[in-house]
């Protein structure tokens, strides 16, 4: 399936093309499904990234604040499991980002996604090494600026997503970014099934990125309590903390978020708020402390009702989207 320009009608698939949704993104990256796994801290490690890539999507290692040697080990572990393309997400606020950027080149990683900053100083070296550069953006202005610097695609992520969020919804952000740039755009935030993927494609996306849906997968190393917290969530169970600090984060409601929001309303200092969440994500992911830890997850948590394999997630999401985009409006 191909989009020539934003707003152009979708080409209907022939019988021979069914099950193979081709876009500029799939062709450039050499992946079967136009679906990325979000590069989530602690959760986006080699087991999950390899499983997604092996099944035909784009698995992504979340480098986050990990030491460079850990990122190197993660990359090499993925290579042991699959020869399919995978990526690394670089959190640009990480002091180790320059070293991680170098490792990506040295290890021949094909794709890099970025977040929490401007990747401009790394782009020339990555491009020279043949790395596909796909930054995450929360605004049209950032997308336009990065396109001028030569990025290969843009991930437009709305505030529905889990973790660090912007202030614009996917429904509003995605089509505006598509209209503003010529490179392919990946839709992210609030996507958990084929309906969300089809909606993103109708808005001009040529791939989607999902995070929370892959947390609730068999291959994710997240503690079972974390996965079940997502599975049991309702539509109103996510909340954004940190608005007063300038670093808003979406998580699932628990004892910690209740305390955090209370402190925010009382005008607590950044340091006091930071202390409350220190090590909270690791505690939730690794130890299963979903009461006091930081259970990062998107607004679509209420849509996720089971834990299944990455292969099944990819196939189910792709098949449903394909059906809808070809006129099958009933499930």
FIPA-394399 format. One line per 5 residues: number of its first residue (from 1); their letters; for each residue x, y, z of N, C-alpha, C. Coordinates in pm, whole numbers, plus 50000, padded with zeros to 5 digits. Each point is the difference from the previous one (the first is absolute). Layout:
# FIPA-394399
NUM) a) X/Y/Z/X/Y/Z/X/Y/Z ~ ...
This chain:
# FIPA-394399
1) xxxxx) 50085/49883/50000/49915/50117/50000/50089/50122/50000 ~ 49968/50098/49916/50090/50113/49984/49923/50131/50012 ~ 50064/50097/50062/49947/50137/50003/50096/50084/49920 ~ 49952/50061/49893/50090/50085/49921/50013/50138/50063 ~ 49889/50054/50045/50001/50129/50068/49889/50000/50103
6) xxxxx) 50011/50087/50097/49893/50011/50100/49871/50039/49930 ~ 49892/49935/50034/49872/50035/49942/49964/49921/49876 ~ 50098/49927/49941/49970/49919/49883/49927/49873/50042 ~ 49912/49948/49914/49927/49879/50038/50092/49880/50013 ~ 49959/49908/50086/50077/49879/50026/49985/49903/49886
11) xxxxx) 50111/49944/49954/49996/49898/49895/49950/49869/50060 ~ 49899/49941/49938/49947/49874/50050/50098/49887/49969 ~ 50009/49906/50091/50091/49887/49984/49941/49898/49904 ~ 50085/49938/49921/49959/49885/49922/50010/49878/50092 ~ 49946/49888/49956/50009/49878/50082/50144/49962/50025
16) xxxxx) 50084/50023/49903/50142/49964/50014/50071/50087/50103 ~ 49949/50122/50020/50066/50093/50091/49949/49988/50144 ~ 49892/49929/50021/49943/49993/50134/50099/49940/50098 ~ 49995/50053/50122/50089/49964/50110/50138/50066/49987 ~ 50023/50076/49895/50128/50069/49987/49971/50148/49979
21) xxxxx) 49996/50077/50108/49970/50142/49992/50130/50075/49973 ~ 50020/50039/49878/50125/50066/49962/49984/50152/50001 ~ 50096/50066/50064/50005/50146/49999/50146/50039/49979 ~ 50024/50128/49993/50139/50046/49988/50082/49957/50122 ~ 49934/49988/50114/50070/49961/50122/50042/49853/49994
26) xxxxx) 49908/49912/49964/50036/49858/49994/50108/49975/49895 ~ 49992/50070/49889/50097/49979/49894/50138/50055/50037 ~ 50003/50113/50068/50128/50059/50038/50070/49920/50109 ~ 49921/49942/50091/50058/49929/50114/50010/49849/49979 ~ 49932/49949/49900/50004/49856/49976/49923/49920/50101
31) xxxxx) 49884/50053/50044/49916/49929/50097/49869/49960/49933 ~ 49936/49896/50055/49876/49950/49941/49880/50083/50041 ~ 49987/50025/50129/49886/50076/50051/50042/50145/50027 ~ 49916/50097/49966/50032/50141/50027/49970/50034/50146 ~ 50063/49925/50090/49974/50015/50143/50131/50003/50076
36) xxxxx) 50022/50107/50077/50117/50013/50087/49960/49966/50143 ~ 50095/49944/50074/49984/49985/50145/50071/50118/50064 ~ 49932/50071/50088/50060/50116/50063/50126/49964/50079 ~ 50097/50090/49999/50126/49977/50071/49989/50039/50147 ~ 49934/49917/50078/49967/50032/50139/50113/49965/50096
41) xxxxx) 50029/50091/50092/50102/49976/50101/49965/49877/50082 ~ 50098/49919/50030/49990/49877/50077/49923/49890/49927 ~ 49892/50034/49933/49918/49898/49933/50050/49970/49859 ~ 50044/50102/49928/50046/49982/49863/50143/49948/49996 ~ 50019/49875/50048/50135/49942/49997/50003/49888/49896
46) xxxxx) 50107/49921/49998/50022/49916/49883/49898/49889/49981 ~ 49942/49946/50107/49900/49895/49983/49881/50051/49918 ~ 49949/50116/50038/49884/50057/49932/50036/50049/49860 ~ 50110/50073/49988/50040/50053/49869/50022/49888/49900 ~ 50068/49894/50042/50027/49888/49910/49871/49930/49959
51) xxxxx) 49908/49983/50095/49874/49932/49971/49917/50077/49898 ~ 49995/50132/50015/49922/50082/49906/50064/49997/49862 ~ 50131/50016/49994/50069/49999/49871/49990/49864/49932 ~ 50019/49896/50077/49993/49864/49945/49863/49971/49941 ~ 49896/50059/50059/49863/49978/49954/49959/50092/49886
56) xxxxx) 50088/50091/49959/49972/50082/49884/49980/50148/50024 ~ 49998/50043/50127/49991/50143/50030/50138/50060/50019 ~ 50006/50119/50058/50128/50060/50033/50015/50004/50151 ~ 50080/49911/50054/50031/50002/50142/50099/50109/50030 ~ 49987/50062/50116/50086/50113/50035/50051/49984/50142
61) xxxxx) 50131/50006/50016/50063/49999/50132/49990/50140/50059 ~ 49947/50011/50121/49992/50129/50066/50126/50026/50080 ~ 50092/50080/49944/50128/50025/50068/49979/50078/50130 ~ 49904/50091/50000/49967/50080/50118/50129/50054/50065 ~ 50017/49975/50130/50121/50049/50069/50098/49887/50028
66) xxxxx) 49987/49890/49928/50089/49885/50020/50144/50035/49964 ~ 50098/49943/50069/50141/50021/49966/50028/49948/49859 ~ 50095/50059/49928/50029/49958/49863/50029/49851/49986 ~ 50071/49942/50099/50033/49858/49989/49875/49912/50007 ~ 49898/50046/50071/49875/49925/50007/49927/50007/49866
71) xxxxx) 49999/50116/49939/49937/50016/49869/50071/49911/49897 ~ 50131/49997/50007/50078/49915/49909/49962/49854/50017 ~ 49989/49956/50123/49962/49862/50028/49860/49970/49946 ~ 49907/50094/50018/49864/49982/49952/49997/49983/49848 ~ 50075/50083/49930/50006/49994/49854/50051/49863/49956
76) xxxxx) 50106/49953/50062/50060/49873/49960/49909/49881/50033 ~ 49921/50012/50107/49906/49893/50034/49888/49991/49896 ~ 49952/50114/49951/49898/49998/49895/50055/49930/49876 ~ 50123/50031/49964/50062/49941/49881/50013/49848/50012 ~ 50013/49949/50120/50009/49856/50020/49866/49931/49971
81) xxxxx) 49891/50075/50018/49866/49942/49988/49944/50015/49860 ~ 50027/50112/49936/49942/50024/49868/50093/50084/49913 ~ 49988/49980/49869/50074/50083/49905/49908/50104/49937 ~ 49878/50011/50053/49906/50100/49949/50037/50139/50051 ~ 49959/50106/49929/50030/50137/50043/49943/50032/50137
86) xxxxx) 50075/50075/50079/49952/50049/50129/50060/50138/50022 ~ 49951/50070/50100/50050/50135/50026/50039/50020/50144 ~ 50058/50117/50027/50034/50042/50135/49940/50138/50020 ~ 49933/50019/50113/49948/50132/50035/50099/50070/50091 ~ 50043/50118/49960/50097/50078/50077/49929/50113/50072
91) xxxxx) 50006/50000/50132/49945/50111/50078/50109/50107/50006 ~ 49975/50111/49933/50104/50099/49979/50042/50074/50126 ~ 49917/49995/50105/50039/50061/50127/50100/49915/50077 ~ 50017/49877/49957/50094/49910/50066/50143/50050/49979 ~ 50078/50021/50105/50140/50044/49983/50082/49904/49916
96) xxxxx) 49957/49873/49993/50072/49901/49922/49959/49997/49853 ~ 49910/50090/49959/49949/49998/49863/50110/50002/49893 ~ 50106/50081/50013/50105/49999/49898/50067/49863/49984 ~ 50022/49931/50110/50061/49868/49992/49905/49899/49939 ~ 49872/50009/50037/49900/49910/49944/49987/50024/49849
101) xxxxx) 50004/50126/49960/49991/50035/49858/50114/49937/49922 ~ 50117/49996/50059/50117/49940/49936/49987/49849/49991 ~ 49950/49938/50105/49981/49855/50002/49903/49957/49890 ~ 49894/50078/49980/49902/49970/49896/50068/49989/49864 ~ 50092/50090/49974/50074/49998/49873/50092/49879/49994
106) xxxxx) 50077/49981/50105/50099/49892/50001/49937/49862/49990 ~ 49880/49985/50055/49933/49870/49998/49910/49980/49878 ~ 49996/50099/49913/49923/49986/49877/49849/49995/50020 ~ 49950/50065/50105/49856/50007/50023/49936/50078/49885 ~ 49891/49950/49947/49941/50059/49879/49909/50118/50026
111) xxxxx) 49942/50006/50121/49900/50104/50028/50024/50059/50138 ~ 49987/50131/50011/50005/50065/50131/49879/50092/50013 ~ 49932/49990/50114/49896/50096/50033/50052/50084/50117 ~ 49949/50121/50013/50051/50088/50107/49885/50065/50073 ~ 50027/50040/50123/49901/50070/50080/50067/50090/50101
116) xxxxx) 49921/50085/50062/50048/50089/50107/50113/50091/49953 ~ 49979/50066/49886/50101/50095/49956/50015/50008/49849 ~ 50101/50073/49958/50029/50024/49859/50122/49917/49959 ~ 49985/49907/49905/50110/49912/49960/50094/50058/49895 ~ 49989/50129/49972/50070/50059/49885/50151/49974/49998
121) xxxxx) 50065/50000/50117/50145/49983/50000/50043/49858/49965 ~ 49908/49904/50009/50033/49862/49968/49960/49960/49858 ~ 49912/50077/49939/49944/49961/49871/50105/49983/49890 ~ 50097/50092/49982/50097/49983/49892/50077/49868/50007 ~ 50046/49963/50118/50076/49875/50015/49911/49879/49975
126) xxxxx) 49879/50004/50052/49908/49889/49977/49968/49984/49852 ~ 49973/50111/49934/49967/49995/49858/50117/49949/49918 ~ 50119/50045/50033/50120/49955/49928/50019/49849/50014 ~ 49958/49946/50115/50014/49857/50025/49883/49919/49945 ~ 49902/50068/49940/49886/49930/49941/49891/49964/50098
131) xxxxx) 50001/50064/50116/49896/49974/50101/49875/50080/49965 ~ 49884/49937/50007/49874/50071/49980/49965/50073/50130 ~ 49982/50132/49991/49975/50082/50118/49853/50040/50006 ~ 49932/49959/50109/49856/50023/50012/49970/50057/50138 ~ 50001/50131/50015/49975/50061/50132/49853/50002/50039
136) xxxxx) 49975/49998/50131/49865/50017/50053/49978/50148/50024 ~ 49886/50053/49954/49970/50141/50019/49861/50016/50060 ~ 49980/50114/50066/49870/50032/50058/49945/50130/49944 ~ 50066/50053/49896/49955/50125/49940/50035/50005/49852 ~ 49923/50077/49925/50026/50019/49857/50132/50072/49978
141) xxxxx) 50028/50101/50082/50123/50077/49983/50123/49912/50009 ~ 50002/49908/50097/50115/49911/50014/50010/49906/49880 ~ 49888/49953/49950/50000/49911/49884/50059/50069/49878 ~ 49960/50123/49977/50049/50076/49884/50150/50025/50013 ~ 50043/50038/50117/50142/50027/50023/50085/49875/49977
146) xxxxx) 49953/49887/50049/50077/49877/49987/50000/49948/49856 ~ 49892/50024/49928/49999/49960/49858/50108/50076/49924 ~ 50017/50127/50032/50104/50080/49934/50139/49946/50027 ~ 50016/49933/50114/50130/49944/50037/50025/49863/49938 ~ 49900/49949/49928/50023/49877/49924/49952/49871/50063
151) xxxxx) 49908/50005/50098/49952/49875/50059/49921/49921/49896 ~ 49988/49871/50022/49937/49912/49903/49849/49987/50017 ~ 49953/50021/50120/49857/49996/50030/49979/50070/50133 ~ 49874/50019/50035/49964/50068/50125/49899/49915/50075 ~ 50017/49986/50132/49898/49938/50083/49924/50111/50071
156) xxxxx) 49873/50018/49963/49916/50102/50062/49923/49934/50114 ~ 50037/50034/50123/49943/49933/50117/49910/50094/50079 ~ 49874/49961/50015/49904/50078/50074/50006/49974/50149 ~ 49928/50082/50074/50005/49996/50146/49929/49879/50062 ~ 49934/49919/49917/49934/49880/50051/50101/49893/50042
161) xxxxx) 50123/50013/49957/50101/49898/50025/50039/49992/50147 ~ 50067/49890/50036/50052/49985/50135/50137/50065/50011 ~ 50044/50025/50122/50131/50062/50020/49996/50149/49978 ~ 50111/50057/49953/50010/50144/49976/49907/50040/49887 ~ 49920/50103/50021/49899/50039/49902/50007/50149/49968
166) xxxxx) 49944/50033/49883/49986/50138/49960/49862/50051/50039 ~ 49949/50097/49924/49871/50061/50036/49897/49991/49890 ~ 50033/49934/49888/49908/49990/49887/49961/49855/49976 ~ 49873/49977/49969/49955/49863/49976/50049/49948/49865 ~ 50003/49869/49988/50042/49937/49874/49908/50041/49886
171) xxxxx) 49872/50004/50024/49903/50036/49897/50027/50140/49944 ~ 50047/50090/50083/50031/50136/49954/50141/50011/49944 ~ 50096/49938/50069/50141/50014/49962/50034/49928/49871 ~ 49957/49877/49986/50041/49917/49886/49968/50062/49864 ~ 49877/50040/49972/49973/50056/49867/50073/50132/49974
176) xxxxx) 50022/50078/50105/50073/50125/49981/50146/49975/49966 ~ 50060/49900/50063/50138/49965/49966/50007/49944/49858 ~ 49905/49913/49964/49996/49943/49865/49992/50111/49895 ~ 49918/50101/50026/49984/50110/49905/50124/50089/49992 ~ 50082/49999/50106/50112/50094/50008/50131/49945/49945
181) xxxxx) 50011/49868/49988/50127/49940/49955/49976/49908/49882 ~ 50110/49968/49930/49992/49908/49886/50049/49860/50035 ~ 50079/49987/50107/50047/49868/50039/49885/49920/50061 ~ 50010/49868/50004/49893/49919/50059/49982/50032/50148 ~ 49876/49987/50045/49967/50027/50140/49944/49874/50065
186) xxxxx) 50046/49974/50121/49955/49887/50080/49909/50054/50109 ~ 49880/49947/50012/49907/50046/50102/50020/49925/50131 ~ 49996/50071/50111/50021/49937/50131/49915/50069/50106 ~ 49963/49924/50102/49919/50054/50108/49854/49962/49984 ~ 49948/49912/50086/49860/49963/49995/49967/49894/49897
191) xxxxx) 50100/49919/49963/49978/49894/49901/50027/49864/50064 ~ 49897/49913/49997/50016/49869/50062/49944/49887/49915 ~ 49928/50034/49894/49942/49897/49916/49992/50048/49856 ~ 49938/49917/49915/49991/50033/49859/49916/50123/49970 ~ 49903/50027/50087/49918/50120/49981/50086/50125/50015
196) xxxxx) 50086/50000/50101/50088/50114/50019/50099/50015/49887 ~ 50052/49886/49952/50095/50003/49889/49931/50051/49874 ~ 49878/49952/49973/49927/50046/49882/49972/50150/50008 ~ 49964/50047/50119/49975/50143/50018/50125/50082/49972 ~ 50115/49951/50049/50126/50070/49976/50032/50005/49851
201) xxxxx) 49975/49891/49930/50024/49998/49855/49906/50095/49927 ~ 49877/50008/50044/49905/50093/49937/50043/50145/50021 ~ 50076/50025/50107/50051/50135/50027/50133/50026/49930 ~ 50049/49900/49927/50121/50020/49920/50123/49926/50046 ~ 49991/49928/50111/50117/49925/50048/50034/49886/49905
206) xxxxx) 50127/49962/50000/50044/49886/49919/50052/49887/50087 ~ 49986/50015/50131/50031/49896/50098/49948/50051/50133 ~ 49996/49911/50099/49961/50042/50134/50102/49948/50101 ~ 50004/50065/50115/50084/49952/50110/49910/49974/50120 ~ 50021/49884/50063/49921/49963/50118/50095/49967/50114
211) xxxxx) 49968/50047/50119/50080/49969/50116/49925/49914/50098 ~ 49890/50053/50055/49924/49931/50104/49953/49862/49955 ~ 49956/49988/49875/49952/49870/49951/50111/49895/50011 ~ 50126/50040/49973/50110/49905/50007/50049/49975/50143 ~ 49966/50089/50093/50031/49970/50140/49922/49876/50042
216) xxxxx) 49875/49994/49956/49915/49885/50032/50021/49890/49896 ~ 50125/49959/49985/50034/49890/49910/50075/49893/50077 ~ 50001/49880/49949/50067/49889/50066/50150/50022/50010 ~ 50057/50064/49900/50145/50016/49994/50053/50117/50083 ~ 49914/50095/50034/50045/50115/50079/50044/49952/50139
221) xxxxx) 50111/50055/50050/50051/49957/50131/49929/50069/50116 ~ 49908/50088/49971/49925/50068/50107/49939/49896/50093 ~ 50002/50030/50128/49942/49911/50101/49854/49970/49968 ~ 49953/49882/50033/49863/49962/49972/49900/50096/50064 ~ 50036/50053/50117/49911/50096/50067/49983/50126/49916
226) xxxxx) 50106/50042/49932/49995/50117/49911/49906/49971/49883 ~ 50017/49883/49939/49916/49964/49887/49853/49992/50041 ~ 49974/49941/50114/49863/49986/50046/49939/50134/50039 ~ 50082/50092/50045/49952/50136/50030/49945/50064/49873 ~ 50066/49974/49888/49952/50051/49871/49874/49927/49958
231) xxxxx) 50002/49868/50006/49886/49919/49957/49874/50035/50077 ~ 50014/50030/50128/49884/50029/50085/49961/50148/50001 ~ 50075/50083/49929/49974/50145/50001/49870/50034/49928 ~ 49939/50110/50041/49882/50051/49931/50039/50124/49919 ~ 49903/50059/49935/50028/50115/49915/50048/50122/50077
236) xxxxx) 49971/50008/50131/50036/50120/50078/50116/49974/50096 ~ 50070/49891/49980/50103/49962/50098/50139/50058/49974 ~ 50017/50079/49895/50131/50064/49981/49993/50145/50046 ~ 50113/50053/50041/50007/50136/50051/50135/50060/49964 ~ 50004/50130/49983/50126/50069/49969/50050/50073/50124
241) xxxxx) 50121/49966/50041/50065/50070/50110/50114/50084/49945 ~ 50046/50097/50078/50115/50080/49960/49970/50121/49915 ~ 49875/50038/49990/49967/50119/49921/50066/50126/50056 ~ 50014/50006/50131/50059/50120/50061/50151/50005/49983 ~ 50060/49887/49969/50147/49996/49985/50045/50021/49856
246) xxxxx) 49905/49994/49907/50037/50010/49859/50039/49868/49939 ~ 49983/49890/50078/50032/49867/49950/49881/49906/50025 ~ 49890/50022/49927/49881/49918/50022/50021/49855/49959 ~ 49950/49909/50083/50014/49857/49976/49866/49932/50023 ~ 49959/49915/49903/49875/49927/50014/50027/49862/50058
251) xxxxx) 49930/49969/50109/50010/49869/50065/49860/49953/50039 ~ 49992/49879/50052/49874/49952/50054/49988/50043/50146 ~ 49881/50032/50041/49974/50049/50135/50038/49895/50105 ~ 50064/50047/50105/50031/49913/50114/50030/50087/50122 ~ 50051/49940/50103/50030/50072/50124/50100/50112/49975
256) xxxxx) 50099/49972/49915/50103/50101/49972/49942/50121/49928 ~ 49918/49977/49896/49946/50113/49925/49908/50085/50087 ~ 49926/49935/50090/49911/50075/50090/50083/50095/50087 ~ 50109/49949/50054/50087/50082/50084/50066/50111/49917 ~ 50044/49965/49879/50067/50095/49913/49908/50118/49966
261) xxxxx) 49878/49968/49960/49904/50105/49963/49965/50088/50120 ~ 49994/49939/50117/49974/50079/50121/50113/50097/50026 ~ 50124/49952/49989/50116/50086/50021/50006/50111/49896 ~ 49967/49966/49874/49999/50103/49895/49900/50110/50034 ~ 49882/49961/50045/49897/50099/50032/50040/50088/50118
266) xxxxx) 50089/49949/50083/50048/50075/50117/50124/50082/49969 ~ 50045/49995/49873/50116/50080/49960/50134/49942/50039 ~ 50009/49867/50007/50126/49935/50038/50111/50035/49901 ~ 50123/49998/50046/50115/50032/49916/50028/49886/49902 ~ 50074/50032/49895/50040/49899/49902/50078/49888/50068
271) xxxxx) 50087/50036/50090/50083/49901/50069/49915/49903/50081 ~ 49898/50052/50068/49913/49915/50080/49921/49904/49911 ~ 49951/50051/49889/49924/49917/49907/50090/49895/49934 ~ 50120/50042/49968/50096/49908/49937/50035/49885/50094 ~ 50014/50031/50126/50033/49897/50098/49891/49894/50010
276) xxxxx) 49876/50044/49982/49887/49908/50011/50002/49894/49890 ~ 50051/50037/49882/49996/49908/49886/50135/49936/49970 ~ 50102/50032/50077/50134/49949/49973/50001/49847/50000 ~ 50043/49941/49889/50005/49855/49989/49864/49934/49987 ~ 49896/50080/49981/49864/49947/49998/49969/49912/49880
281) xxxxx) 50054/50033/49882/49974/49919/49882/50065/49863/50013 ~ 50124/49999/50044/50068/49872/50019/49927/49914/50103 ~ 49955/50062/50107/49930/49929/50105/49873/49935/49947 ~ 49928/50070/49915/49876/49945/49944/50029/49890/49899 ~ 50096/50025/49910/50031/49906/49893/50065/49873/50054
286) xxxxx) 50102/50015/50082/50080/49886/50043/49946/49931/50126 ~ 49951/50079/50094/49956/49944/50129/49849/49982/50011 ~ 49926/50058/49906/49855/49987/50002/49931/50087/50103 ~ 50067/50106/50046/49939/50090/50097/49911/50099/49924 ~ 49877/49959/49974/49910/50084/49922/49918/50094/50087
291) xxxxx) 50025/49999/50131/49933/50094/50090/50085/50125/50022 ~ 50130/49981/50016/50089/50113/50028/50092/50034/49883 ~ 50006/49912/49902/50086/50024/49885/49933/50083/49893 ~ 50074/50027/49893/49950/50080/49889/49957/49906/49887 ~ 49871/49977/49989/49947/49907/49900/49966/50079/49873
296) xxxxx) 50102/50029/49920/49979/50078/49878/49918/49920/49900 ~ 49892/50061/49952/49910/49935/49904/49910/50106/49940 ~ 49953/49974/49879/49919/50096/49929/49852/49993/50032 ~ 49925/50094/49944/49856/50004/50023/49927/49879/49944 ~ 50063/49930/49907/49935/49884/49940/50011/49876/50088
301) xxxxx) 50055/50012/50120/50009/49885/50089/49865/49932/50019 ~ 49894/50079/50005/49867/49944/50018/49953/49914/49885 ~ 50068/50007/49884/49965/49918/49884/50069/49865/50002 ~ 50104/49987/50079/50082/49878/49999/49944/49901/50102 ~ 49957/49886/49954/49933/49903/50087/50075/49868/50015
306) xxxxx) 50118/49990/49937/50073/49875/50009/50149/50021/49979 ~ 50076/49898/50035/50144/49998/49976/50025/49892/49896 ~ 50060/50037/49888/50025/49900/49896/50134/50026/49933 ~ 50038/49912/49910/50133/50010/49938/50010/50119/49908 ~ 50122/50046/49980/50023/50112/49907/49955/49964/49859
311) xxxxx) 50022/49875/49961/49959/49957/49866/49850/50011/49984 ~ 49925/49960/50102/49854/50010/49992/49953/50145/50002 ~ 50067/50084/50080/49964/50142/50004/50019/50062/49862 ~ 50114/49978/49940/50028/50058/49869/49899/49953/49895 ~ 49976/49870/49996/49909/49946/49900/49857/50051/50022
316) xxxxx) 49955/49999/50125/49863/50043/50029/49978/50147/49965 ~ 50094/50085/50041/49988/50143/49972/50004/50026/49850 ~ 50095/49938/49931/50014/50020/49857/49877/49950/49923 ~ 49953/49880/50035/49887/49943/49927/49872/50082/50019 ~ 49978/50046/50122/49880/50081/50025/50008/50132/49926
321) xxxxx) 50119/50063/50001/50015/50127/49929/49980/49981/49851 ~ 50057/49894/49948/49988/49972/49857/49854/49979/49961 ~ 49928/49929/50082/49857/49975/49973/49922/50131/49999 ~ 50025/50084/50098/49928/50127/50009/50034/50094/49885 ~ 50126/50004/49965/50043/50089/49893/49953/49955/49863
326) xxxxx) 49950/49878/49993/49950/49948/49873/49850/49981/50003 ~ 49933/50076/50087/49855/50004/49996/49929/49908/50097 ~ 50076/49924/50082/49936/49910/50094/49974/50070/50131 ~ 49895/50076/50009/49980/50087/50116/49945/49927/50121 ~ 49954/49877/49984/49952/49923/50114/50110/49905/50046
331) x) 50013/49986/50130/50104/49912/50054/49962/49853/49975
